[in-house]
């Protein structure tokens, strides 16, 4: 499903990733842990094609993603990778429904089709009565569910979550754990999580630790 081969990344004289290798099977939940500054988010951004490694490769469903041209890579990212961020990254001027529809509209899906799918996802995640609410009108847990729905909008092969419970209280953290398990079980998502949350790591199928630039 996802094969990470000899990923190296430096910033100036600082070697952050020093030949990272690992394999993620389809339908797994994987957690990546490590000390602050260990390179967890850098690795996640490389897997998500938001950043390029200095060397090494990322293969998703048989596609060597960094062999793609920029336009092809952007299209691949939009269609095959969903993102959930710590602070949601919802567009404040748009409703929950419009935020979820955004990836499909970027991919030029017909608006009526995009609205139907976005509505269904929000309904599935218990937000049927929040479709027309803007982010400022939503709780932290609701925002995270909207972000999860947006991540699933294009039925991506993989969901990448960067500290998804970092801004949530204990009750909403537990709800997020249930949500991620639902995404795995009901939708068959492959999920890679960067986290400091021990309880979140415990729901994962496997946990990888970055230490001294390696796994």
C-alpha positions in Angstrom: 0.0 0.0 0.0 2.6 2.6 1.2 6.3 1.9 0.9 8.8 4.4 2.3 12.4 3.7 1.1 15.5 5.4 2.5 14.0 8.8 3.1 16.6 11.5 3.9 15.9 15.1 4.6 18.1 17.9 5.9 17.6 21.5 6.7 20.9 23.3 6.4 23.4 21.4 8.5 20.7 19.6 10.4 20.0 16.0 9.3 16.4 15.4 10.3 15.7 12.1 8.5 18.5 9.7 7.9 17.3 6.8 5.7 13.8 6.1 7.0 12.2 2.8 5.8 8.8 1.3 6.6 5.8 -0.4 5.0 2.1 0.3 5.7 -0.4 -2.3 4.7 -3.9 -1.4 3.3 -6.4 -0.7 6.0 -3.9 -0.3 8.9 -3.8 2.5 11.4 -0.2 3.4 12.0 1.1 5.9 14.6 4.5 7.7 14.4 5.9 8.9 17.7 9.1 10.5 18.8 10.4 13.5 20.7 9.7 17.0 19.6 12.0 17.9 16.7 12.5 14.2 15.8 11.2 14.7 12.3 7.7 13.2 12.6 5.8 16.0 10.9 8.5 16.3 8.3 8.1 12.7 7.4 4.3 13.0 7.3 4.6 16.0 5.0 6.9 14.0 2.7 4.5 11.0 2.6 1.7 13.5 1.8 3.8 15.0 -1.0 3.7 18.4 0.6 7.5 18.3 0.8 10.1 16.5 -1.1 12.9 14.4 0.4 16.5 15.0 -0.4 16.7 11.3 -1.4 14.6 8.2 -1.2 11.1 7.3 -2.5 7.5 7.1 -1.4 5.4 4.5 -3.3 1.6 4.7 -2.8 -0.4 1.9 -4.5 2.4 1.2 -6.8 3.0 4.9 -7.8 6.4 6.4 -7.1 4.9 9.8 -6.3 8.0 11.9 -6.7 8.5 10.6 -10.2 5.3 12.6 -11.1 5.4 16.1 -12.7 4.1 18.9 -10.4 0.6 19.0 -12.0 0.3 15.2 -11.9 1.5 15.2 -8.3 -1.0 17.8 -7.2 -3.8 15.8 -8.8 -2.6 12.6 -7.2 -2.5 14.3 -3.8 -6.0 15.6 -4.2 -7.5 12.3 -5.3 -5.5 9.8 -3.2 -4.4 11.5 0.1 -6.6 13.1 2.8 -5.3 15.3 5.5 -6.4 16.0 9.1 -4.5 18.7 10.9 -4.3 19.6 14.6 -6.0 22.9 14.1 -8.5 21.7 11.5 -7.5 24.2 8.8 -11.1 24.9 7.9 -11.8 27.9 5.8 -13.6 30.3 8.2 -15.8 32.0 5.5 -17.4 28.8 4.3 -19.9 26.5 5.9 -19.2 22.9 7.1 -20.7 21.6 3.9 -18.7 23.9 1.7 -15.5 23.1 3.5 -16.1 19.3 3.0 -17.0 19.9 -0.7 -13.8 21.8 -1.4 -11.5 18.9 -2.5 -14.2 17.7 -4.9 -14.7 21.2 -6.4 -10.9 21.5 -6.9 -11.1 18.2 -8.8 -13.9 19.6 -10.9 -16.5 17.2 -9.6 -20.0 18.4 -10.6 -21.3 20.6 -7.7 -24.5 18.6 -7.2 -22.5 15.3 -6.9 -20.0 16.9 -4.5 -22.8 18.3 -2.3 -24.5 14.9 -2.2 -21.4 13.1 -1.1 -20.4 15.8 1.4 -23.8 15.8 2.9 -23.7 12.0 3.3 -20.3 12.1 5.0 -21.4 14.8 7.4 -24.5 12.8 8.2 -22.5 9.7 8.8 -20.3 11.6 11.3 -23.2 12.9 13.2 -23.2 16.5 11.8 -26.5 16.5 9.9 -27.7 19.6 11.9 -24.4 21.5 11.3 -24.2 21.6 7.5 -24.8 25.3 7.2 -22.7 26.3 10.3 -19.4 28.1 9.8 -16.3 26.9 11.8 -16.8 29.7 14.4 -20.1 28.2 15.3 -18.7 24.7 15.8 -17.1 23.0 18.9 -13.6 21.7 18.7 -14.8 18.1 18.3 -17.3 19.2 15.6 -14.5 21.0 13.7 -12.4 17.9 13.8 -15.3 15.8 12.4 -15.7 18.3 9.6 -12.0 18.0 8.9 -12.3 14.2 8.8 -15.2 14.4 6.4 -13.2 16.7 4.2 -10.3 14.3 4.3 -12.6 11.5 3.1 -14.3 13.5 0.4 -12.4 12.0 -2.5 -12.4 8.5 -1.1 -8.5 8.7 -0.8 -6.3 5.7 -0.4 -4.7 7.1 2.7 -5.5 9.6 5.5 -2.6 11.5 7.1 -3.3 13.0 10.5 -0.9 15.4 12.2 -1.5 15.6 16.0 -5.2 15.3 15.4 -6.1 15.2 19.1 -3.6 18.0 20.1 -6.2 20.8 20.4 -9.0 18.6 21.9 -10.2 18.1 25.5 -10.4 14.6 26.9 -14.0 13.9 25.9 -13.3 15.0 22.3 -10.1 13.0 22.2 -12.1 9.9 23.0 -14.6 10.8 20.3 -11.7 11.2 17.8 -10.4 7.8 18.7 -13.8 6.3 17.9 -14.0 8.3 14.7 -10.6 7.1 13.4 -11.6 3.5 14.2 -14.9 4.0 12.3 -13.0 5.4 9.3 -10.8 2.3 9.3 -13.6 -0.2 9.8 -16.5 1.4 7.8 -14.6 3.1 5.0 -11.4 0.9 4.9 -9.1 3.8 5.2 -5.4 3.4 5.7 -4.4 6.0 8.4 -1.0 7.3 9.4 -1.0 9.5 12.5 1.7 11.6 14.1 0.9 11.9 17.7 2.1 12.4 21.3 -1.3 11.0 22.5 -0.5 7.6 24.1 -4.1 6.5 24.1 -4.4 7.4 20.4 -1.2 5.4 19.7 -2.8 2.4 21.5 -5.7 2.1 19.0 -3.1 1.8 16.2 -2.2 -1.5 14.6 1.5 -0.6 14.8 3.5 2.2 16.3 6.8 3.4 14.8 9.2 5.7 16.7 11.6 8.1 15.1 14.8 8.3 17.0 18.1 9.8 15.8 16.6 10.3 12.3 15.6 6.7 11.8 12.7 4.4 12.6 
